[in-house]
Amino acid sequence: MNAPDHSITSAEVAESPDVTVTDEASVKRAVKATMLGNAMEWFDFGVYAYLATTIGKVFFPEASGTAQLLSTFAIFAAAFVVRPLGGLFFGPLGDRIGRKKVLATTIILMAGSTFAIGLIPSYGSIGLAAPVLLVLFRLVQGFSTGGEYGGASTFVAEYAPDKRRGFFASFLEFGTLAGYVAAAGLVTIISSVVSADALVDWAWRIPFLLAGPLGLIGLYLRLRLEETPAFQQMEQAEERSLADESTGRKLRETLVENWRPLVLCIILVATYNIAHYGLLSYMPTYLSNTLGYDESHGLVLMIVVMLIMMVGISFVGKLSDRVGRKPLLLAGFVGFFALSLPAYLLIGVGNYFTVFLGLAILGGLLLLFVGVFPSVLPALFPTGIRYGGLAIGYNLAVSIFGGTTPLVLTALQDATGSDLVAPMYMMVAAVVGGVAVLLISETARKPLEGSPPAVSTDAEARRVLKRLRRAKSDASATSAQETASADAG
Protein backbone atom coordinates (compact mmCIF):
# COMPACT_ATOMS: atom_id res chain seq x y z
CA MET A 1 0.00 0.00 0.00
CA ASN A 2 1.40 3.40 -0.96
CA ALA A 3 2.15 5.87 1.84
CA PRO A 4 0.05 9.01 1.82
CA ASP A 5 1.48 12.01 0.00
CA HIS A 6 2.09 14.81 2.53
CA SER A 7 3.76 17.16 0.05
CA ILE A 8 0.40 18.81 -0.61
CA THR A 9 -1.59 19.89 2.44
CA SER A 10 -5.34 19.74 2.96
CA ALA A 11 -5.42 23.54 2.98
CA GLU A 12 -3.77 23.61 -0.44
CA VAL A 13 -6.32 21.10 -1.72
CA ALA A 14 -9.21 23.17 -0.38
CA GLU A 15 -7.89 26.41 -1.88
CA SER A 16 -6.77 25.02 -5.24
CA PRO A 17 -8.87 25.99 -8.28
CA ASP A 18 -7.36 23.03 -10.17
CA VAL A 19 -9.37 20.31 -8.43
CA THR A 20 -12.73 19.96 -6.67
CA VAL A 21 -13.28 17.59 -3.76
CA THR A 22 -16.94 16.64 -3.71
CA ASP A 23 -18.87 16.07 -0.50
CA GLU A 24 -20.93 12.88 -0.82
CA ALA A 25 -23.63 14.16 1.54
CA SER A 26 -24.05 17.27 -0.64
CA VAL A 27 -24.13 15.14 -3.78
CA LYS A 28 -26.89 12.96 -2.32
CA ARG A 29 -28.91 16.02 -1.28
CA ALA A 30 -28.59 17.40 -4.81
CA VAL A 31 -29.69 14.07 -6.28
CA LYS A 32 -32.75 13.86 -4.00
CA ALA A 33 -33.87 17.43 -4.69
CA THR A 34 -33.52 17.17 -8.46
CA MET A 35 -34.90 13.63 -8.60
CA LEU A 36 -38.10 14.73 -6.86
CA GLY A 37 -38.61 17.57 -9.33
CA ASN A 38 -38.05 15.19 -12.22
CA ALA A 39 -40.47 12.70 -10.67
CA MET A 40 -43.13 15.38 -10.30
CA GLU A 41 -42.67 16.52 -13.90
CA TRP A 42 -43.17 13.04 -15.28
CA PHE A 43 -45.88 12.19 -12.77
CA ASP A 44 -47.91 14.97 -14.35
CA PHE A 45 -47.19 13.87 -17.92
CA GLY A 46 -47.82 10.25 -17.01
CA VAL A 47 -51.17 11.04 -15.39
CA TYR A 48 -52.21 13.04 -18.43
CA ALA A 49 -51.20 10.25 -20.82
CA TYR A 50 -52.76 7.47 -18.77
CA LEU A 51 -56.01 9.43 -18.34
CA ALA A 52 -56.09 10.53 -21.98
CA THR A 53 -59.35 8.76 -22.73
CA THR A 54 -61.04 10.15 -19.60
CA ILE A 55 -59.74 13.69 -20.16
CA GLY A 56 -61.11 13.55 -23.69
CA LYS A 57 -64.58 12.78 -22.31
CA VAL A 58 -64.36 15.61 -19.73
CA PHE A 59 -63.18 18.37 -22.06
CA PHE A 60 -64.40 17.19 -25.49
CA PRO A 61 -67.65 15.32 -24.77
CA GLU A 62 -69.26 16.10 -28.12
CA ALA A 63 -66.46 14.60 -30.24
CA SER A 64 -66.11 10.99 -31.39
CA GLY A 65 -63.81 8.60 -29.52
CA THR A 66 -60.90 9.03 -31.95
CA ALA A 67 -61.41 12.80 -32.11
CA GLN A 68 -61.44 12.99 -28.30
CA LEU A 69 -58.17 11.10 -28.13
CA LEU A 70 -56.54 13.19 -30.85
CA SER A 71 -57.69 16.41 -29.17
CA THR A 72 -56.33 15.25 -25.81
CA PHE A 73 -52.97 14.29 -27.29
CA ALA A 74 -52.87 17.56 -29.25
CA ILE A 75 -53.09 19.46 -25.95
CA PHE A 76 -50.48 17.06 -24.56
CA ALA A 77 -48.24 18.06 -27.47
CA ALA A 78 -49.07 21.77 -27.06
CA ALA A 79 -47.20 21.85 -23.76
CA PHE A 80 -44.14 20.61 -25.60
CA VAL A 81 -44.40 23.35 -28.21
CA VAL A 82 -43.57 26.00 -25.59
CA ARG A 83 -40.86 23.94 -23.88
CA PRO A 84 -38.13 25.37 -26.15
CA LEU A 85 -39.24 28.87 -25.11
CA GLY A 86 -38.80 27.81 -21.50
CA GLY A 87 -35.38 26.42 -22.36
CA LEU A 88 -34.40 29.63 -24.16
CA PHE A 89 -35.47 31.66 -21.12
CA PHE A 90 -34.42 29.54 -18.13
CA GLY A 91 -31.27 27.94 -19.59
CA PRO A 92 -29.13 31.04 -20.25
CA LEU A 93 -30.59 32.60 -17.09
CA GLY A 94 -29.34 29.61 -15.08
CA ASP A 95 -25.88 30.05 -16.60
CA ARG A 96 -25.90 33.69 -15.50
CA ILE A 97 -27.54 33.79 -12.05
CA GLY A 98 -27.10 30.19 -10.95
CA ARG A 99 -28.71 26.78 -11.24
CA LYS A 100 -30.36 26.75 -7.79
CA LYS A 101 -32.47 29.91 -8.21
CA VAL A 102 -33.86 28.83 -11.55
CA LEU A 103 -34.66 25.30 -10.38
CA ALA A 104 -36.58 26.71 -7.41
CA THR A 105 -38.64 28.81 -9.83
CA THR A 106 -39.40 25.97 -12.24
CA ILE A 107 -40.71 23.64 -9.56
CA ILE A 108 -43.10 26.34 -8.26
CA LEU A 109 -44.50 26.89 -11.76
CA MET A 110 -44.77 23.16 -12.49
CA ALA A 111 -46.57 22.36 -9.26
CA GLY A 112 -48.89 25.36 -9.46
CA SER A 113 -50.04 24.75 -13.03
CA THR A 114 -50.54 21.02 -12.45
CA PHE A 115 -52.59 21.72 -9.32
CA ALA A 116 -54.66 24.24 -11.27
CA ILE A 117 -55.60 21.63 -13.90
CA GLY A 118 -57.26 19.62 -11.15
CA LEU A 119 -59.52 22.60 -10.40
CA ILE A 120 -60.81 23.25 -13.95
CA PRO A 121 -64.59 22.77 -14.29
CA SER A 122 -65.74 20.37 -17.00
CA TYR A 123 -66.96 21.30 -20.47
CA GLY A 124 -70.47 20.60 -19.29
CA SER A 125 -70.12 23.30 -16.61
CA ILE A 126 -68.39 26.18 -18.39
CA GLY A 127 -68.35 25.15 -22.04
CA LEU A 128 -65.47 26.16 -24.29
CA ALA A 129 -63.67 27.87 -21.40
CA ALA A 130 -62.80 24.42 -19.99
CA PRO A 131 -60.51 23.24 -22.82
CA VAL A 132 -59.13 26.80 -23.13
CA LEU A 133 -58.07 26.75 -19.46
CA LEU A 134 -56.63 23.26 -19.93
CA VAL A 135 -54.49 24.52 -22.81
CA LEU A 136 -53.41 27.58 -20.78
CA PHE A 137 -52.23 25.59 -17.77
CA ARG A 138 -50.56 23.00 -20.00
CA LEU A 139 -48.63 25.83 -21.65
CA VAL A 140 -47.45 27.06 -18.24
CA GLN A 141 -46.39 23.50 -17.45
CA GLY A 142 -44.49 23.25 -20.70
CA PHE A 143 -42.76 26.60 -20.23
CA SER A 144 -41.61 25.73 -16.70
CA THR A 145 -40.45 22.22 -17.58
CA GLY A 146 -38.34 23.83 -20.30
CA GLY A 147 -35.94 24.79 -17.52
CA GLU A 148 -36.29 21.66 -15.41
CA TYR A 149 -34.39 18.77 -16.99
CA GLY A 150 -31.47 20.82 -18.27
CA GLY A 151 -31.02 22.42 -14.86
CA ALA A 152 -31.47 19.20 -12.91
CA SER A 153 -29.01 17.19 -14.99
CA THR A 154 -26.52 20.07 -14.96
CA PHE A 155 -26.86 20.36 -11.19
CA VAL A 156 -26.15 16.68 -10.54
CA ALA A 157 -23.39 16.46 -13.15
CA GLU A 158 -21.55 19.42 -11.62
CA TYR A 159 -21.87 18.03 -8.09
CA ALA A 160 -20.84 14.45 -8.86
CA PRO A 161 -17.23 13.19 -8.88
CA ASP A 162 -15.92 12.34 -12.34
CA LYS A 163 -15.54 8.62 -11.63
CA ARG A 164 -19.15 8.24 -10.39
CA ARG A 165 -21.03 10.76 -12.52
CA GLY A 166 -22.88 8.06 -14.43
CA PHE A 167 -24.10 6.43 -11.23
CA PHE A 168 -25.35 9.61 -9.55
CA ALA A 169 -26.84 11.10 -12.73
CA SER A 170 -28.83 7.93 -13.43
CA PHE A 171 -31.03 8.72 -10.42
CA LEU A 172 -32.57 11.58 -12.39
CA GLU A 173 -34.18 9.05 -14.68
CA PHE A 174 -35.01 6.94 -11.64
CA GLY A 175 -37.14 9.95 -10.72
CA THR A 176 -38.67 9.92 -14.20
CA LEU A 177 -39.67 6.28 -13.87
CA ALA A 178 -40.85 6.82 -10.29
CA GLY A 179 -43.12 9.58 -11.56
CA TYR A 180 -44.52 7.35 -14.27
CA VAL A 181 -45.00 4.42 -11.84
CA ALA A 182 -46.72 6.67 -9.30
CA ALA A 183 -48.96 8.03 -12.05
CA ALA A 184 -49.82 4.61 -13.45
CA GLY A 185 -50.32 3.13 -9.98
CA LEU A 186 -52.56 5.95 -8.81
CA VAL A 187 -54.64 5.92 -12.00
CA THR A 188 -55.00 2.13 -11.73
CA ILE A 189 -56.12 2.33 -8.10
CA ILE A 190 -58.59 5.14 -8.76
CA SER A 191 -59.99 3.34 -11.82
CA SER A 192 -60.44 0.19 -9.76
CA VAL A 193 -62.26 1.73 -6.79
CA VAL A 194 -64.60 4.19 -8.53
CA SER A 195 -67.09 3.73 -11.33
CA ALA A 196 -66.43 4.89 -14.88
CA ASP A 197 -68.92 7.72 -14.39
CA ALA A 198 -67.26 8.84 -11.15
CA LEU A 199 -63.86 8.82 -12.86
CA VAL A 200 -65.17 11.24 -15.48
CA ASP A 201 -67.14 13.33 -12.97
CA TRP A 202 -64.48 13.99 -10.31
CA ALA A 203 -61.93 11.24 -9.59
CA TRP A 204 -59.63 12.19 -12.49
CA ARG A 205 -58.77 15.38 -10.56
CA ILE A 206 -57.09 13.61 -7.63
CA PRO A 207 -53.66 12.97 -9.24
CA PHE A 208 -53.38 16.57 -10.45
CA LEU A 209 -54.25 18.01 -7.04
CA LEU A 210 -51.46 15.97 -5.43
CA ALA A 211 -48.94 18.12 -7.31
CA GLY A 212 -49.50 20.94 -4.79
CA PRO A 213 -47.97 19.29 -1.71
CA LEU A 214 -45.35 17.49 -3.80
CA GLY A 215 -44.21 20.83 -5.21
CA LEU A 216 -43.85 22.34 -1.74
CA ILE A 217 -41.67 19.43 -0.64
CA GLY A 218 -39.52 19.78 -3.75
CA LEU A 219 -39.15 23.53 -3.23
CA TYR A 220 -38.05 22.99 0.37
CA LEU A 221 -35.39 20.48 -0.67
CA ARG A 222 -34.05 22.73 -3.42
CA LEU A 223 -33.83 25.82 -1.25
CA ARG A 224 -31.62 23.86 1.18
CA LEU A 225 -29.02 23.21 -1.51
CA GLU A 226 -25.90 25.23 -2.20
CA GLU A 227 -24.93 26.30 -5.70
CA THR A 228 -22.80 23.77 -7.61
CA PRO A 229 -19.01 23.92 -7.08
CA ALA A 230 -18.41 24.31 -10.83
CA PHE A 231 -20.70 27.34 -11.05
CA GLN A 232 -19.22 28.90 -7.92
CA GLN A 233 -15.70 28.59 -9.32
CA MET A 234 -16.76 30.08 -12.64
CA GLU A 235 -18.59 32.89 -10.87
CA GLN A 236 -15.53 33.77 -8.80
CA ALA A 237 -13.09 33.72 -11.71
CA GLU A 238 -12.04 37.27 -12.59
CA GLU A 239 -11.83 36.51 -16.29
CA ARG A 240 -15.42 35.18 -16.33
CA SER A 241 -17.25 37.75 -14.20
CA LEU A 242 -20.89 36.78 -14.62
CA ALA A 243 -22.01 40.22 -13.57
CA ASP A 244 -20.70 41.55 -16.87
CA GLU A 245 -22.50 38.99 -19.01
CA SER A 246 -26.08 39.38 -20.14
CA THR A 247 -28.49 36.53 -20.74
CA GLY A 248 -28.47 37.53 -24.41
CA ARG A 249 -24.69 37.09 -24.55
CA LYS A 250 -25.06 33.63 -23.02
CA LEU A 251 -27.69 32.78 -25.61
CA ARG A 252 -25.48 33.88 -28.50
CA GLU A 253 -22.56 31.91 -27.09
CA THR A 254 -24.75 28.83 -26.94
CA LEU A 255 -26.34 29.07 -30.38
CA VAL A 256 -23.43 30.42 -32.43
CA GLU A 257 -20.17 29.40 -30.78
CA ASN A 258 -21.30 25.94 -29.66
CA TRP A 259 -23.62 24.89 -32.47
CA ARG A 260 -22.01 21.46 -32.99
CA PRO A 261 -22.68 20.04 -29.49
CA LEU A 262 -26.11 21.67 -29.64
CA VAL A 263 -26.97 19.81 -32.87
CA LEU A 264 -25.68 16.51 -31.46
CA CYS A 265 -27.72 17.07 -28.30
CA ILE A 266 -30.88 17.65 -30.35
CA ILE A 267 -30.35 14.49 -32.43
CA LEU A 268 -29.56 12.28 -29.43
CA VAL A 269 -32.49 13.52 -27.36
CA ALA A 270 -34.89 13.30 -30.31
CA THR A 271 -34.08 9.68 -31.09
CA TYR A 272 -34.07 8.65 -27.44
CA ASN A 273 -37.40 10.35 -26.76
CA ILE A 274 -39.16 8.62 -29.64
CA ALA A 275 -38.43 5.34 -27.87
CA HIS A 276 -39.12 6.85 -24.44
CA TYR A 277 -42.53 8.33 -25.22
CA GLY A 278 -43.43 5.50 -27.55
CA LEU A 279 -43.17 3.05 -24.66
CA LEU A 280 -44.10 5.02 -21.55
CA SER A 281 -46.75 7.40 -22.91
CA TYR A 282 -48.19 5.84 -26.07
CA MET A 283 -48.14 2.17 -25.07
CA PRO A 284 -50.99 2.26 -22.48
CA THR A 285 -53.29 3.85 -25.08
CA TYR A 286 -52.12 1.35 -27.72
CA LEU A 287 -52.89 -1.57 -25.41
CA SER A 288 -56.39 -0.34 -24.57
CA ASN A 289 -57.58 1.31 -27.80
CA THR A 290 -55.87 -0.88 -30.42
CA LEU A 291 -55.55 -4.28 -28.75
CA GLY A 292 -58.68 -4.00 -26.63
CA TYR A 293 -57.13 -4.53 -23.21
CA ASP A 294 -58.82 -3.11 -20.15
CA GLU A 295 -57.05 0.14 -19.21
CA SER A 296 -56.18 -1.09 -15.72
CA HIS A 297 -54.68 -4.35 -17.07
CA GLY A 298 -52.47 -2.47 -19.51
CA LEU A 299 -51.30 -0.11 -16.78
CA VAL A 300 -50.45 -2.99 -14.44
CA LEU A 301 -48.21 -4.51 -17.11
CA MET A 302 -46.52 -1.14 -17.65
CA ILE A 303 -46.02 -0.69 -13.90
CA VAL A 304 -44.27 -4.06 -13.61
CA VAL A 305 -41.94 -3.24 -16.52
CA MET A 306 -41.11 0.19 -15.09
CA LEU A 307 -40.45 -1.23 -11.62
CA ILE A 308 -37.95 -3.65 -13.17
CA MET A 309 -36.34 -0.72 -14.98
CA MET A 310 -36.12 1.24 -11.71
CA VAL A 311 -34.22 -1.63 -10.11
CA GLY A 312 -31.73 -1.76 -12.97
CA ILE A 313 -31.18 1.91 -13.75
CA SER A 314 -28.46 2.65 -11.18
CA PHE A 315 -26.59 -0.49 -12.26
CA VAL A 316 -26.56 0.78 -15.84
CA GLY A 317 -25.32 4.17 -14.66
CA LYS A 318 -22.58 2.51 -12.63
CA LEU A 319 -21.67 0.27 -15.57
CA SER A 320 -21.27 3.34 -17.78
CA ASP A 321 -18.67 4.65 -15.33
CA ARG A 322 -16.67 1.47 -15.92
CA VAL A 323 -17.07 0.57 -19.59
CA GLY A 324 -17.95 4.00 -20.98
CA ARG A 325 -21.11 5.73 -22.16
CA LYS A 326 -20.81 5.11 -25.91
CA PRO A 327 -20.81 1.27 -25.86
CA LEU A 328 -24.06 1.19 -23.88
CA LEU A 329 -25.77 3.79 -26.07
CA LEU A 330 -24.73 1.97 -29.24
CA ALA A 331 -26.05 -1.29 -27.83
CA GLY A 332 -29.36 0.42 -27.11
CA PHE A 333 -29.78 1.86 -30.60
CA VAL A 334 -28.74 -1.38 -32.31
CA GLY A 335 -31.18 -3.24 -30.07
CA PHE A 336 -34.07 -0.93 -30.92
CA PHE A 337 -33.37 -1.33 -34.62
CA ALA A 338 -33.23 -5.11 -34.42
CA LEU A 339 -35.88 -5.87 -31.80
CA SER A 340 -38.61 -3.19 -32.01
CA LEU A 341 -40.59 -5.08 -34.65
CA PRO A 342 -40.33 -8.50 -32.93
CA ALA A 343 -41.33 -6.88 -29.62
CA TYR A 344 -44.47 -5.33 -31.13
CA LEU A 345 -45.35 -8.60 -32.83
CA LEU A 346 -45.15 -10.31 -29.43
CA ILE A 347 -47.35 -7.61 -27.90
CA GLY A 348 -49.90 -8.13 -30.68
CA VAL A 349 -50.21 -11.90 -30.12
CA GLY A 350 -52.89 -11.24 -27.55
CA ASN A 351 -52.01 -12.96 -24.28
CA TYR A 352 -50.53 -11.42 -21.17
CA PHE A 353 -47.28 -13.39 -21.27
CA THR A 354 -46.32 -12.29 -24.79
CA VAL A 355 -47.44 -8.72 -24.09
CA PHE A 356 -45.23 -8.62 -21.00
CA LEU A 357 -42.33 -10.19 -22.90
CA GLY A 358 -42.58 -7.59 -25.66
CA LEU A 359 -42.79 -4.75 -23.14
CA ALA A 360 -39.83 -6.19 -21.21
CA ILE A 361 -37.69 -6.23 -24.37
CA LEU A 362 -38.49 -2.58 -25.11
CA GLY A 363 -38.03 -1.64 -21.45
CA GLY A 364 -34.65 -3.36 -21.26
CA LEU A 365 -33.43 -1.49 -24.32
CA LEU A 366 -34.79 1.81 -23.02
CA LEU A 367 -32.93 1.16 -19.77
CA LEU A 368 -29.63 1.54 -21.65
CA PHE A 369 -30.71 5.08 -22.55
CA VAL A 370 -32.25 6.26 -19.29
CA GLY A 371 -29.26 5.03 -17.30
CA VAL A 372 -26.68 6.79 -19.47
CA PHE A 373 -28.09 9.94 -21.08
CA PRO A 374 -28.22 12.03 -17.86
CA SER A 375 -24.42 11.87 -17.68
CA VAL A 376 -23.82 12.15 -21.44
CA LEU A 377 -25.83 15.28 -22.23
CA PRO A 378 -24.33 17.73 -19.67
CA ALA A 379 -20.84 16.68 -20.76
CA LEU A 380 -21.50 17.93 -24.30
CA PHE A 381 -21.26 21.58 -23.19
CA PRO A 382 -18.70 23.73 -21.32
CA THR A 383 -19.60 24.99 -17.85
CA GLY A 384 -20.35 28.55 -18.95
CA ILE A 385 -23.24 27.51 -21.20
CA ARG A 386 -24.05 24.01 -19.91
CA TYR A 387 -27.49 24.81 -18.51
CA GLY A 388 -28.49 26.89 -21.52
CA GLY A 389 -27.11 24.51 -24.14
CA LEU A 390 -28.74 21.47 -22.60
CA ALA A 391 -32.06 23.24 -21.89
CA ILE A 392 -32.33 24.54 -25.46
CA GLY A 393 -31.19 21.37 -27.21
CA TYR A 394 -33.15 19.01 -24.99
CA ASN A 395 -36.40 20.93 -25.21
CA LEU A 396 -36.24 21.54 -28.95
CA ALA A 397 -35.86 17.80 -29.46
CA VAL A 398 -38.53 16.85 -26.94
CA SER A 399 -40.91 19.43 -28.37
CA ILE A 400 -40.61 18.25 -31.95
CA PHE A 401 -40.11 14.52 -31.50
CA GLY A 402 -40.98 13.58 -27.91
CA GLY A 403 -44.28 15.11 -26.94
CA THR A 404 -45.64 14.66 -30.43
CA THR A 405 -44.86 10.92 -30.53
CA PRO A 406 -48.22 9.73 -29.11
CA LEU A 407 -50.08 12.11 -31.43
CA VAL A 408 -48.03 11.11 -34.50
CA LEU A 409 -48.33 7.39 -33.82
CA THR A 410 -52.08 7.62 -33.16
CA ALA A 411 -52.63 9.63 -36.35
CA LEU A 412 -50.41 7.37 -38.49
CA GLN A 413 -52.06 4.25 -37.18
CA ASP A 414 -55.51 5.72 -37.86
CA ALA A 415 -54.45 6.73 -41.39
CA THR A 416 -52.67 3.50 -42.35
CA GLY A 417 -54.63 0.98 -40.34
CA SER A 418 -51.34 -0.72 -39.43
CA ASP A 419 -50.45 -1.74 -35.89
CA LEU A 420 -46.75 -1.71 -36.80
CA VAL A 421 -46.30 2.03 -37.34
CA ALA A 422 -44.68 2.49 -33.91
CA PRO A 423 -41.82 -0.04 -34.34
CA MET A 424 -41.04 1.31 -37.81
CA TYR A 425 -40.83 4.82 -36.36
CA MET A 426 -38.48 3.56 -33.63
CA MET A 427 -36.26 1.74 -36.12
CA VAL A 428 -35.69 4.88 -38.18
CA ALA A 429 -34.89 6.82 -35.01
CA ALA A 430 -32.44 4.11 -33.94
CA VAL A 431 -30.38 4.47 -37.12
CA VAL A 432 -30.12 8.25 -36.73
CA GLY A 433 -29.30 7.96 -33.02
CA GLY A 434 -26.59 5.37 -33.59
CA VAL A 435 -24.81 7.65 -36.08
CA ALA A 436 -24.95 10.54 -33.59
CA VAL A 437 -23.39 8.39 -30.85
CA LEU A 438 -20.42 7.68 -33.12
CA LEU A 439 -19.83 11.44 -33.43
CA ILE A 440 -19.66 12.27 -29.71
CA SER A 441 -16.59 11.91 -27.49
CA GLU A 442 -16.35 9.41 -24.66
CA THR A 443 -16.72 11.32 -21.37
CA ALA A 444 -16.74 8.59 -18.71
CA ARG A 445 -14.32 9.27 -15.82
CA LYS A 446 -13.29 12.60 -17.37
CA PRO A 447 -13.78 16.16 -16.06
CA LEU A 448 -16.61 18.22 -17.48
CA GLU A 449 -15.46 20.69 -20.11
CA GLY A 450 -14.62 24.02 -18.50
CA SER A 451 -14.43 22.51 -15.01
CA PRO A 452 -11.49 21.13 -13.01
CA PRO A 453 -11.32 17.43 -12.13
CA ALA A 454 -13.89 16.45 -9.47
CA VAL A 455 -12.80 13.77 -6.99
CA SER A 456 -14.25 12.12 -3.89
CA THR A 457 -11.37 12.36 -1.39
CA ASP A 458 -8.44 14.56 -0.41
CA ALA A 459 -6.09 11.72 -1.30
CA GLU A 460 -7.38 11.69 -4.89
CA ALA A 461 -7.09 15.47 -5.01
CA ARG A 462 -3.46 15.32 -3.89
CA ARG A 463 -2.68 12.83 -6.63
CA VAL A 464 -4.36 15.06 -9.23
CA LEU A 465 -2.49 18.16 -8.03
CA LYS A 466 0.77 16.25 -7.94
CA ARG A 467 0.30 15.17 -11.57
CA LEU A 468 -0.58 18.72 -12.58
CA ARG A 469 2.49 20.14 -10.84
CA ARG A 470 4.71 17.51 -12.42
CA ALA A 471 3.26 18.31 -15.85
CA LYS A 472 3.84 22.04 -15.31
CA SER A 473 7.38 21.37 -14.12
CA ASP A 474 8.12 19.19 -17.15
CA ALA A 475 6.66 21.84 -19.45
CA SER A 476 8.80 24.55 -17.82
CA ALA A 477 11.92 22.42 -18.14
CA THR A 478 11.20 21.71 -21.80
CA SER A 479 10.63 25.40 -22.47
CA ALA A 480 13.90 26.30 -20.73
CA GLN A 481 15.80 23.74 -22.80
CA GLU A 482 14.30 25.06 -26.02
CA THR A 483 15.23 28.62 -25.04
CA ALA A 484 18.79 27.57 -24.20
CA SER A 485 19.14 25.71 -27.49
CA ALA A 486 17.86 28.73 -29.39
CA ASP A 487 20.34 31.02 -27.59
CA ALA A 488 23.18 28.61 -28.28
CA GLY A 489 22.24 28.52 -31.95
Secondary structure, DSSP 8 states (H G I E B T S, - for coil): ------SS-HHHHHH-TT-EE--HHHHHHHHHHHHHHHHHHHHHHHHHHHTHHHHHHHH-TTS-HHHHHHHHHHHHHHHHHSHHHHHHHHHHHHHHH-HHHHHHHHHHHHHHHHHHHTT---HHHHTTHHHHHHHHHHHHHHHHHTTHHHHHHHHHHHHS-GGGHHHHHHHHHHHHHHHHHHHHHHHHHHHHHS-HHHIIIIITHHHHHTHHHHHHHHHHHHHT----HHHHHHHH-GGG-GGG--HHHHHHIIIIITHHHHHHHHHHHHHHHHHHHIIIIIHHHIIIIIS---HHHHHHHHHHHHHHHHHHHHHHHHHHHHH-HHHHHHHHHHHHHHHHHHHHHHHTT-SHHHHHHHHHHHHHHHHHHHTTHHHHTGGGS-GGGHHHHHHHHHHHHIIIIITTHHHHHHHHHHHH--TTHHHHHHHHHHHHHHHHHHHS---TTS--TTS--EESSHHHHHHHHHHHHHHHHHHHHHHHHHHHHHHH-
